């Protein structure tokens, strides 16, 4: 068996005598570029939702994402609940929980401001772009962030910093996100019901996360499934009418 090559992970830079992960830079870039893509796409379209209500909806999404990302992340490691602190809660986050919490936050805000129009389609491409940029940062951390996969002998296996060839989960997700971006680009002019693009994104992304979770060293939350699995199941149940509709009408 050939020796595993030394790993460059995690990628870090030095500043004022301290070493920092590039992940923080990519997280910031993901947010900034995602907002810029949203502003660019919003130009020239007729938005059925007023600017004031759109701001309220974005606020609901951000607050929901803030809470949801922490809750789902903490539940990924259930034993942490025995010694949970505000510091642990704040530092824990996952995009699955962010999307789930953001969805709940948006729906609550829309009920409060009495908006009945689907509001998510315009966010699909900005979210995909932001996710891709953020995942570059996650990948650069190697095993310093729990987004790596289980050991593998598959040709894609990589030494992410612990001398073991593992599934590079973030690379898989980046490829998946590119395919999603290409797909939504192809159906950009297709006549679809308002809100269906966002629903399609959520179902496909959570399906990917549900499946990819099985090649991660996840911890059992309930019935041998992780909090990521259960978040995905919630989304499938929430959008079950949409799922049945697109299955019946694939064209």
C-alpha positions in Angstrom: 0.0 0.0 0.0 1.4 3.4 -1.0 2.1 5.9 1.7 -0.4 8.7 2.0 1.0 12.0 0.9 1.4 14.8 3.5 -1.6 17.0 3.7 -1.7 20.8 3.2 -4.9 21.0 5.3 -6.0 23.2 7.0 -5.1 26.2 4.8 -4.3 29.1 7.1 -2.8 32.6 6.9 -0.8 34.5 9.5 -1.8 37.9 10.8 -0.2 39.7 13.7 1.6 36.6 14.8 -1.6 34.5 14.9 -2.8 31.9 12.4 -6.3 32.0 11.0 -8.4 29.8 8.8 -9.3 31.1 5.3 -12.8 29.9 6.1 -13.6 33.2 7.8 -12.7 35.1 4.6 -14.9 32.9 2.4 -17.8 33.1 4.8 -17.7 36.9 4.5 -17.3 36.7 0.7 -20.2 34.3 0.5 -22.5 36.8 2.3 -21.3 39.8 0.3 -21.4 38.2 -3.1 -24.7 36.5 -2.4 -26.3 39.9 -1.6 -24.7 41.4 -4.7 -26.1 38.6 -6.9 -29.5 39.1 -5.4 -29.5 42.9 -6.0 -28.3 42.3 -9.6 -31.1 39.7 -10.3 -33.7 42.0 -8.7 -33.1 44.7 -11.2 -35.5 44.8 -14.1 -38.0 42.3 -12.6 -41.5 43.0 -11.5 -41.6 42.0 -7.8 -45.1 41.4 -6.5 -43.8 42.0 -3.0 -43.2 45.6 -1.9 -39.7 46.7 -0.9 -40.8 47.2 2.7 -42.3 43.7 2.9 -39.3 42.3 1.1 -37.1 43.8 3.9 -39.3 42.2 6.6 -39.1 38.9 4.8 -35.3 39.1 4.6 -35.2 40.0 8.3 -37.3 36.9 9.1 -35.0 34.8 7.0 -31.9 36.0 8.7 -33.2 35.7 12.3 -34.6 32.2 11.5 -31.4 31.1 9.9 -29.4 32.4 12.9 -31.5 30.3 15.3 -32.0 27.3 13.1 -28.4 26.9 12.1 -27.4 26.7 15.8 -30.1 24.4 16.9 -29.6 21.8 14.2 -25.8 22.0 14.6 -26.0 21.4 18.3 -28.3 18.4 17.7 -25.6 17.0 15.4 -23.6 16.1 18.5 -26.4 15.3 21.1 -23.9 14.7 24.0 -23.1 18.5 23.9 -26.6 19.1 25.3 -25.3 17.9 28.7 -22.9 20.8 28.9 -24.4 23.3 26.5 -23.2 26.9 26.9 -24.0 30.1 25.0 -20.4 30.0 23.6 -20.9 26.4 22.2 -24.3 27.4 20.9 -23.0 30.5 19.1 -20.0 28.7 17.6 -22.2 25.8 16.3 -23.8 26.3 12.9 -24.9 24.4 9.8 -26.3 25.6 6.6 -29.1 22.9 6.7 -30.3 24.5 9.9 -29.9 27.9 8.4 -32.1 27.1 5.5 -34.7 25.3 7.6 -34.8 28.1 10.2 -34.8 30.7 7.5 -37.8 29.0 5.9 -39.7 29.0 9.2 -38.7 32.6 9.9 -40.0 33.7 6.5 -43.3 31.9 6.8 -43.9 33.4 10.3 -43.0 37.0 9.1 -45.2 36.6 6.0 -48.2 35.6 8.2 -47.5 38.6 10.5 -47.4 41.1 7.6 -50.2 39.3 5.7 -48.2 38.4 2.5 -49.6 35.4 0.7 -47.3 35.5 -2.4 -44.5 33.0 -2.7 -41.2 34.9 -2.1 -38.4 32.5 -2.5 -37.7 32.2 -6.3 -35.5 35.3 -6.4 -33.2 33.9 -3.7 -32.3 30.5 -5.4 -29.3 31.6 -7.5 -27.9 33.9 -4.8 -28.1 31.1 -2.2 -26.4 28.6 -4.5 -23.6 31.1 -5.3 -23.2 31.9 -1.6 -23.2 28.2 -0.6 -20.5 27.4 -3.2 -18.2 30.2 -2.0 -18.7 29.2 1.6 -18.0 25.6 0.9 -14.6 26.5 -0.5 -13.8 27.8 3.0 -15.2 24.7 4.6 -13.1 22.5 2.3 -9.9 24.5 3.2 -10.3 23.6 6.9 -9.9 19.9 6.3 -10.8 18.0 9.5 -10.8 21.2 11.6 -14.5 21.5 10.7 -16.8 18.5 10.9 -17.8 18.5 7.2 -15.4 15.7 6.2 -16.4 12.2 5.2 -15.7 8.7 6.5 -12.5 6.9 5.4 -12.6 5.5 1.9 -10.5 3.6 -0.6 -12.4 5.3 -3.5 -10.3 7.3 -5.9 -11.7 10.6 -4.7 -10.3 9.9 -1.2 -8.1 12.7 0.2 -5.9 13.2 3.3 -7.7 16.2 4.9 -5.2 16.5 7.7 -5.3 13.4 9.8 -3.4 11.0 7.5 -6.5 9.1 6.5 -8.0 9.1 3.0 -11.6 10.4 3.5 -14.5 11.4 1.3 -14.1 15.1 0.5 -17.7 15.9 1.2 -17.3 19.6 0.5 -15.9 18.9 -3.0 -18.9 16.7 -3.7 -21.2 19.4 -2.6 -19.4 22.0 -4.7 -19.9 19.8 -7.8 -23.5 19.3 -6.9 -24.0 23.1 -6.5 -22.5 23.7 -9.9 -25.0 21.2 -11.4 -27.8 23.0 -9.6 -26.7 26.4 -10.9 -26.6 25.0 -14.5 -30.0 23.4 -14.1 -31.6 26.6 -12.8 -29.9 28.5 -15.6 -31.5 26.1 -18.2 -35.0 26.5 -16.7 -34.7 30.2 -16.2 -37.2 31.0 -18.9 -39.5 28.0 -18.3 -43.0 28.8 -17.3 -43.3 27.6 -13.7 -45.6 28.5 -10.8 -44.4 31.2 -8.6 -42.4 29.7 -5.7 -41.7 26.4 -7.5 -38.1 27.2 -8.2 -37.4 27.7 -4.5 -39.3 24.6 -3.6 -37.3 22.6 -6.2 -34.0 24.0 -4.8 -34.9 23.1 -1.2 -36.1 19.5 -2.1 -33.0 18.8 -4.2 -30.5 20.3 -1.8 -32.0 18.6 1.2 -32.1 15.3 -0.7 -28.4 15.7 -1.5 -27.7 16.4 2.2 -29.8 13.5 3.3 -27.9 11.1 1.1 -24.4 12.5 1.6 -24.9 12.3 5.4 -24.5 8.6 5.2 -20.8 8.9 4.2 -20.1 11.3 7.1 -19.2 10.2 10.6 -22.6 11.5 11.9 -24.0 10.9 15.3 -27.4 9.3 15.9 -30.1 11.6 17.1 -33.1 9.3 16.8 -33.8 6.0 14.9 -30.2 6.0 13.7 -30.6 9.2 11.9 -28.8 12.5 12.5 -30.3 16.0 12.9 -29.4 16.6 9.2 -31.5 13.6 8.2 -34.5 14.7 10.3 -34.2 18.3 8.9 -34.4 16.8 5.4 -37.3 14.6 6.3 -39.1 17.7 7.6 -38.5 19.5 4.3 -39.8 16.5 2.3 -43.0 16.4 4.5 -43.4 20.2 4.3 -43.2 20.2 0.5 -45.0 16.8 -0.1 -47.7 18.3 -2.3 -45.0 19.9 -4.5 -43.1 16.7 -4.6 -46.1 14.6 -5.6 -47.0 17.3 -8.2 -43.7 17.2 -10.0 -43.5 13.4 -9.9 -46.9 13.2 -11.6 -46.0 16.0 -14.1 -42.3 15.5 -14.9 -42.6 17.7 -18.0 
